[in-house]
């Protein structure tokens, strides 16, 4: 099968869901409408262009306002601040459909919603909410989240970024690394220690003297997403830019819970896209006089992929219920993030094999998904860290030190 025969924009069945256990029966009509709206958006605004963007390492900044118009940002926050007032399952379905297009595009939406808007809403003042949330929800402003540092990734408590009270302002010094959206962000939510080693959130706007956001180049993953650093060289931060509602390491970790939840759904979307691509290809690619879908080992791969995707869907759906009830725990979220991302990466690898040599080209989405998922496996808590989070919950014994 020639690549030109596989046209995403024209192949309707490619955009249908994978629903072997008829989980659609568990969704409300509103949730289905939300999913369809985002699915149509991805089909029109992302899928026809994403391979070119990835090949050229281009972040399409215009997509931010388009996502804002669609209502992707802060969908589960109250409407009075520009949010959508939707439930967490709807948010999860949004992330699933966006990541069917690309993990980097989903990262843009996740960071904006879960790591910037959520903490401003949860920990910020009313003035901060009204000043920043409408701009972020509309896509007028892009935000980023500064926690990871060059020497402190899985151990954020060891961060070196610090700020001092100078009377009428704070003075911030330090740096952050591997920050999604940072090179284009208008607002950075930065976590740093005060003079008593207590971690706080600070809001930095682009243009503050001493604040820079150098871009990270030479990435083989998330190539359509912009990644960079945050550098603070005696940055004067107004005191009203401190988030007063919560301090300590628990504050950024709460944000990560929300982001990890979205990832658990998003990874399913990447797996679905790979699965549909491989299934369609296997029915059309002929070897030894018959489609390769007729061979037992191809059917084994497809059967196992469908099984794992279905299991991940059940996990995400149940987690969405728990989130809506305010009952989801960090360990439950960790399990879903770890399982679903690992599942998606394995599906991508199996699908790549089905496509053979064509699977490594940009004519199909699989290799791009695979490279992206290598990053998703690591960020917002590595695969192994989530294993240890669960292990501590099971045994009651921490193994981080």
N, C-alpha and C positions, 0 to 999 in steps of 0.2 A: 504494500500500500504506500503510495506516495504521500508525503506530508501535506501537499496541497489538497488532497482528498479529505483531510481531517480538519474541517473548518469549524472552530469553536463558535463563531458568531452565527453559523447557520445550523449547527447540529443540535436540535432542540433536546434530544434525549440526554445529551451530555450534561444538561443543567437540571435534570430531574434529580430527586434525592435518592438515597439508598435507605430503604425502609422495610427490611425483610421481616421485622417483628411488628409491623404496622403501628409504630409508635405515633404516627400522625393522629391516631384516635385519642391520644392522651393530650394533644395540643388543643388550645382554644382557637376559635376562628380568628381572633385578633393576632395570636401568635403566628398562625399560618400566613396571614396578610403581611405581617412584618417580614417574615422570611421571604415571601415572594417579592416584596418591594426591594429588599437588599439583593436578592438573587438577580432580579432584572437589572439593577444598578451595576452589579459586577459584570454581568453579561455585556452591558453596553459601554461602561466606562473603564473597565480594568482588563478583562480577558483579551480583547483584541489588540492591546498595546503592551501588555506586561512583559512579553518576551523581549521586545525591543528595549523597554526601560531597563530590564535586568542586564541585557547584553551591554548596554551603554552606561551602566551604573547611574541611572538617572532617577531622581526622586521627583515625581510629578506634583509639584507643590499646589497646583490647581485642584488636585483631588481633595485637598483639605476642606475647601469651601463647599465642594460638591457633597462631601460626606456630611458636612454641617447642615446643608439644605435638606438632606435625606433624613436627618434626625438621628444619626449614628452616635454622636457624642453625648455622653451623659444621659443615655436613654432611660436609665433607671432612677435618675434624680428628679426632684419635683419640677413641675412645669414653670413655677414662678421664677426659677433661675435659668430657664431655657432648656431644662431637661425634658425627657419624653414622658415621665411618669409611668413607665412600663415596668413589667416584672423582670426578674433575673433570667427566666427562661427565654424571654424575647431577646434580651441582651445576648445570651448565649447563641441563639439562632443567628443573630446579626454577625457575630464573630465567626461562626461556622461558614456562613456564605461569603464573607469577605476573604477568609483564608482559603476558600476554594479558588479564589482568584490569585491570592499571593499572601504568604506569611508576613512579608514586610508591610503590605497594606493593612493587614490586621493589626500589626504592631503599632502602626500610626494611630489607629482607632483605640486600641487598648490603652496605650500610654495616655492619650488625651482624656479618656473617660475614667479609667480606674486609678491612674497614678497621679493625675493632676487635678481633674475636676472633683473626684471623690474626696480627697483629703481637704480641699478648700471647703467643700460643703460640710464635711464631717468635723473638721478641726478649726475651721476659719471663723472669722467674725462676720456679722451680717454685712458690714461694709465691704469686706473682701469678697464675699459671695456675690453681691450685687455688682461689684466692679469687674470681676474677672469671669465668672461663670457664663454670662450671656455671650461674651466675646469668644470664649472657648467652645461653647455649644454650637454657635453659628459657623465656626470655622474661620472667623475673622482673625483669630489668634491661634497659633499652634503652641502647645506646651510640651515640656519635657520634665523628667523626674531624675534628680541627681542623688543617688545613693552609693553605687559602686565606685570604688577608687582603684587606682593602679595596683595597690598592694592589699586591698581588702575587698574581696568579692563575696565569697561564701561566709565571711566573718565581718559583716558590716559594723559590728560593735567596736571593731578596732580602727574605725575611720580616723583620719588625721585632720580633716577639714574642721576649722574652728572659727568662732567669732567672739569678739570682745565687746563689752558694753562701753561705749565712748561717751555716754551721757545723753546726747540727742540723737545718736544713731548707733548701729552695730558695725564693726569692722570685720569683714570676712576674708579669710585666707585658706587656700587649699585647692584641690582639684578633684574632678570626677572623670570616670572613663567608661566607655561602652554605653554611651547615653543615646538612646533612640530619639530622633527628632531634634537633637540639640543644635546642629548647624543652622537650622531654619526656625528655631523656636523663638517666639516672642516673649515667653514666660518660662522660667525654670523654677521648679519647686525643689529646693536644695536642703539636704539634711546635714547638719553640722553640730559639733559639740560646743557648748558654752564653756565658761571658765570653771564650771564645776563638773565638767565631763558629762553633762546632761545633753541628750540629743534633742534638737528642735528642728522644725521645718521653717524655712525662710523663702519668701517669694522674691525672685530677682527678675527684673524686666530687662530686655535687650536694650543696650545703650548705656547701662550703668558703667561708670568709669572703673576700669580694672577688671571688667567681666568680659571674657572672650569664650568662643565656642568653636575651636578648631575641629575640622572634619577628619574622620578616620577614613583612610583610603586603602586600596588593595584588598578589599573583602571578597571572598569567594561565596559569601552567604548573605542573604537579605540585601541583595545588590540594588533593589529598587527602593530601599528604605535608607534614609540618611542617618548616619551614626557619627558621633563625635565625642568630644571632651567638654567639660566645663572647667574653666580656669578662673580662680578668684585671687586677684592681686590687690589686697587692701581695698576691697569693694565696700563702699559705704551703703549699708542697707537701712532704709528707714525703719524705725521701731514698729510702725504699724504694719510692716510686712512680715512679722513673725506670726505663725499660726499658734494661737493661744490654747486651743481646745484639748490638745494632747501632746505630751512629750515623752521622751524615752524611746528605746528601740521598738517598743510595741506599736508606735504610731506608723512608721514606714512599713512594718510587717503587716499591719492591717490592710494597707494599700496593696501590698503584694498578694494578699489573699484574694482580693477582688480581681487583680490582673490574672492570677493563676487560674481562677475560675473561667475567665474568658478564653484563656489558652486551651483549657480542657475541651471546650467546644470548638475552638478554631482548628485545632489539630485534626478533628474529625473531617472538617471541610477539605483540608489538604489531602487526606486519605481518600475521601470520596472522589476528588478530582483525578487522582492517580488511578484509582480502581476503574472509573468509567473510561479513562483513556486506554488502559490496558485491555479492558473487556472489548471495547470497540475495535481496537487494533487486532486483537487475537481472532476476531470473527472475520476479518478482512485479509489478514496476512496468510498467504497460502504457501505451504512447504510440503514436499512429498505428496503433492496432489490433493491436499485438503487444508482447510483453515487450521492454524495452530491451536485454536480453541478446541479442536477435536481430540487433542492429545491429552493423555491422562495427567501428565505432570503440569500442564497448563491449567487444567480443571482443578487440580489440587491447590495450586497457588490461588486461583480465584475463589475457591470455596473457603480456604483459610482466611483470606482477606475479608470476605463478606462476614464471616463469623466474628473476626476481631473488631471490625467496624461496628457491627451490631452490639457487641458487648460494651464498647466505648459509648455508644449512643445511650444505652440504658443507664450507664454510670453517670453521664452528663445530665440526663433528664432528671434522675433522682436527686442529684446534687442541686439542680435548679430549684426543685421543690423545697429542699432544705434551706437554700439561700433565701427564698421568698418568705419562709417562716422564721428567719433569723436563727436557725439552728445549725447551720453548716459550720463544722469545726475546721481549724487549720489543717489537721491531719486528714480529714476527708477531702479537702481541696487538694492537698499534696498528692494523695493517692490518685485522684482523677487526672491531675496535670501530668504526673509521672507516667501513668499507664497509657493515657491517650496519645501523648507525644511519642513515646516509644513505639506504640502501635502504628502510628502514622509513618514514622521513619522506616519501620520494617515493611509496611505496605509499599512505600515508595521504592524501596530496594527490590522487592519482588516484582513490582510492575516494570521497573527498569530492565530486569532480566527478560520479561515477556517481550519487550520491544527490541531486545538485542541491541545492535549498534545504534539504531535510531533513538534508543532511549537516552543516549548521552547528548543528543543535539538539542538546540533551541527550537527545533520544529515541533517539539512536544513539551509538555509542562513538567514531566516527571523529574528530570535531573534538577531543574530549578527548585521544585518542592523539596527534593532530597537535600540539597545544599542548604536551603532555608531551615529545614527541620533540624539540621545539625546544630544550628544556633538556638532554636526553640528548645531543644533538649537541655541546653545549658543555662539559658537566661531565666530569670524569675525563680531561681533555685535550680541547681544542677540535678541531673537524674539521681546521682548518689545522695545528695543532700536530702532530697525528698524521701528516699529510702530510709535514711537515718531518722528523719522526723517521724516516720511511721514506726520505725523500730523503737524509738524512745517511748512512743505512746503505748506500744504493745507491752514492753518490758518494764517501763517506768525508770529506765536507766539511760541517761544521756551518754552518747558516744562521740560527742564533738570535740572533746578535749581529753 
